[in-house]
Amino acid sequence: MTRYRAAIVGTGNIAHSHARAIQQHSERVQLVAAADVDPARVEAFCQRYGGVRPYTEPARMLAEERPDLVHICTPPHTHADLSIQALEAGAWV
């Protein structure tokens, strides 16, 4: 069975629901990275979920981590651009 690598962009309130859902399916998916414009918030998020690498630039995270799945947890007006970036990097969004 394939174990997918997941990343989260945006680490505000809704991102915690996504991270918990990923943890509930840990046999199939692993949260490997998160990105947020707020360095302190992404650091705290990554520490909370353990083993998750923090980034402040989604493009850098996509290039370095090459996730299979990307959860976009940012304000709605940013979804299109971030989704396109993730899709172009080869991830499912």
Residue pairs with C-beta under 8 A, 6 or more apart in sequence:
1 27
1 28
2 28
3 27
3 28
3 29
3 30
4 28
4 29
4 30
4 68
4 69
5 29
5 30
5 32
5 65
5 66
5 67
5 68
5 69
6 22
6 29
6 30
6 31
6 32
6 67
6 68
6 69
6 70
6 71
7 31
7 32
7 33
7 34
7 35
7 61
7 62
7 65
7 67
7 69
7 70
7 71
7 91
8 15
8 18
8 19
8 31
8 33
8 34
8 35
8 45
8 70
8 71
8 73
9 34
9 35
9 36
9 58
9 61
9 70
9 71
9 72
9 73
9 74
9 82
9 86
10 35
10 36
10 72
10 73
10 74
10 75
10 78
11 34
11 35
11 36
11 38
11 41
11 42
11 44
11 45
11 73
12 36
12 41
12 73
12 74
14 73
15 34
15 45
15 71
15 73
16 45
18 71
18 73
19 31
19 45
19 48
19 49
22 29
22 30
22 31
22 71
23 31
23 49
29 69
31 49
31 51
31 52
32 51
32 52
32 53
32 65
32 67
33 52
33 53
33 54
33 55
33 61
33 64
33 65
33 67
34 42
34 45
34 46
34 49
34 52
34 53
34 54
34 55
34 61
35 42
35 54
35 55
35 56
35 57
35 58
35 60
35 61
36 42
36 45
36 54
36 55
36 56
37 56
38 56
39 54
39 56
42 54
42 55
42 56
43 54
45 52
45 54
46 52
46 53
46 54
53 61
53 65
55 61
55 64
58 82
58 85
58 86
59 85
61 67
62 70
62 85
62 86
62 89
62 91
63 89
66 89
66 90
66 91
67 86
67 91
68 91
68 92
69 91
69 92
69 93
70 82
70 83
70 86
70 91
70 92
70 93
72 78
72 79
72 82
72 83
72 86
72 93
74 82
83 93
86 93
87 93
